[in-house]
Amino acid sequence: MPWNSQGGGGWQGGQGPWGGRPGGGQQPPDLEELIRRSQEKVKNLFPRGRGGGGTGSGPSPILIGIVGVVLLVLWLFTGVYRVQPDERGVRLLFGRQAGAPTEPGLHFWWPSPIGSVLTPQVSRVNRIEVGFRANLGTRGTAAREVEDESLMLTGDENIIDINFVVLWKINDPAAYLFNVRDPEATVKAASESVMREIIGQTPIAEASTEARRSIEIKAGEQLQALLDSYGAGILIDEVQLQKADPPSEVIDAFRDVQRAQADRERLQNEAETFANDIIPRARGEAERLLQEAQAYRQEAVARATGGASRFEQVLGEYEKVPDVTRKRIYIETMEGVLKNMNKVILDEGAGGSGVVPYLPLGELQHRAPSGAGREEPPAFGAMPTGAAAIGSGQ
């Protein structure tokens, strides 16, 4: 190939392409000479054959066999692999899974490129954060909120700000490696979808207070069922709610509403307590009055029945002996009339005038001295007020 020249001459500027002038200075290298020297150096590394000694003899076949065996052994030795205690080995033959996962320890498999081994960590607990990023590597840094993930609509059409964590492990290494392209993104998307479904069926008051534990349990169960339907080979350990509050813009108003609802519930409870106290009392009092009325009725009926029966019995006796019965009735009547009265009984035959002197000791004892203005005792032999004089024959 000729070199282009300018201004006459065969070389540009009077120099050759390697910086020298023709016929003198630095010459261009000879490629054929370089190739020949390289071949000579390679041949000198191997001993010459027995029949020759010239430059045309090649390496010994025995040496080539030894080198081939060594290379084969080294290639086979690359098939030895080790599985750590927290791993499981998934063996691949021409890119397809072959056999069950291997346990921890040393194992042998076809070397590359025929075979390969993947060792995912099955005992490590992985963590997926939804709604926030914890910034675990930086101390003193607050968690960063991700509103696109944390803001959800509740069952009573309110907005709630939820942050939660999903803890998961690898359950089936082969399914984890081959059934899901991006396991972490799949777990995150599935957990967010399940949580939005549960929150969409729960009122905001329950989601932020007493229903937190039930939401965690329900979310874990539904998320596990969803991942099992995908064949992801993932086991959900736990779903932990970190925060379940209204958005920061309305949290003060929401707390006021919660306090008002708490006051309303307290007043309702107090009213129900009062009602539960007064109503049984009124019912008990009414029952007591009814029972007393029934007892009085039974008593009155029994007394009337007894009185009528007694009257019939007395009437029968009166018809038999009227005089005796009449006297007996008179005595019993006077006994009832004079039972609680002060009585003085005088015998008609005791004196001529029918009155005998007596000393009212009972009246004196009842009227104790009380100072000035006290009533004077009755005169000796006078009849006290309220006393009855009854003759012996009356």
Secondary structure as UniProt FT lines:
FT   HELIX           12..14
FT   TURN            17..18
FT   TURN            22..23
FT   HELIX           31..44
FT   TURN            55..56
FT   HELIX           61..77
FT   TURN            78..79
FT   STRAND          80..83
FT   TURN            85..86
FT   STRAND          89..93
FT   TURN            94..95
FT   STRAND          96..97
FT   STRAND          105..108
FT   TURN            112..114
FT   STRAND          115..118
FT   STRAND          126..130
FT   STRAND          132..133
FT   TURN            136..137
FT   TURN            139..140
FT   STRAND          144..145
FT   HELIX           147..150
FT   STRAND          151..153
FT   TURN            155..156
FT   STRAND          159..170
FT   HELIX           173..178
FT   HELIX           183..199
FT   TURN            200..201
FT   HELIX           204..207
FT   TURN            208..211
FT   HELIX           212..230
FT   STRAND          234..245
FT   TURN            248..250
FT   HELIX           251..320
FT   HELIX           322..337
FT   TURN            339..340
FT   STRAND          343..345
FT   HELIX           348..350
FT   HELIX           361..366
FT   TURN            372..373
FT   TURN            380..381
FT   TURN            385..386
FT   STRAND          388..390
FT   TURN            392..393
//
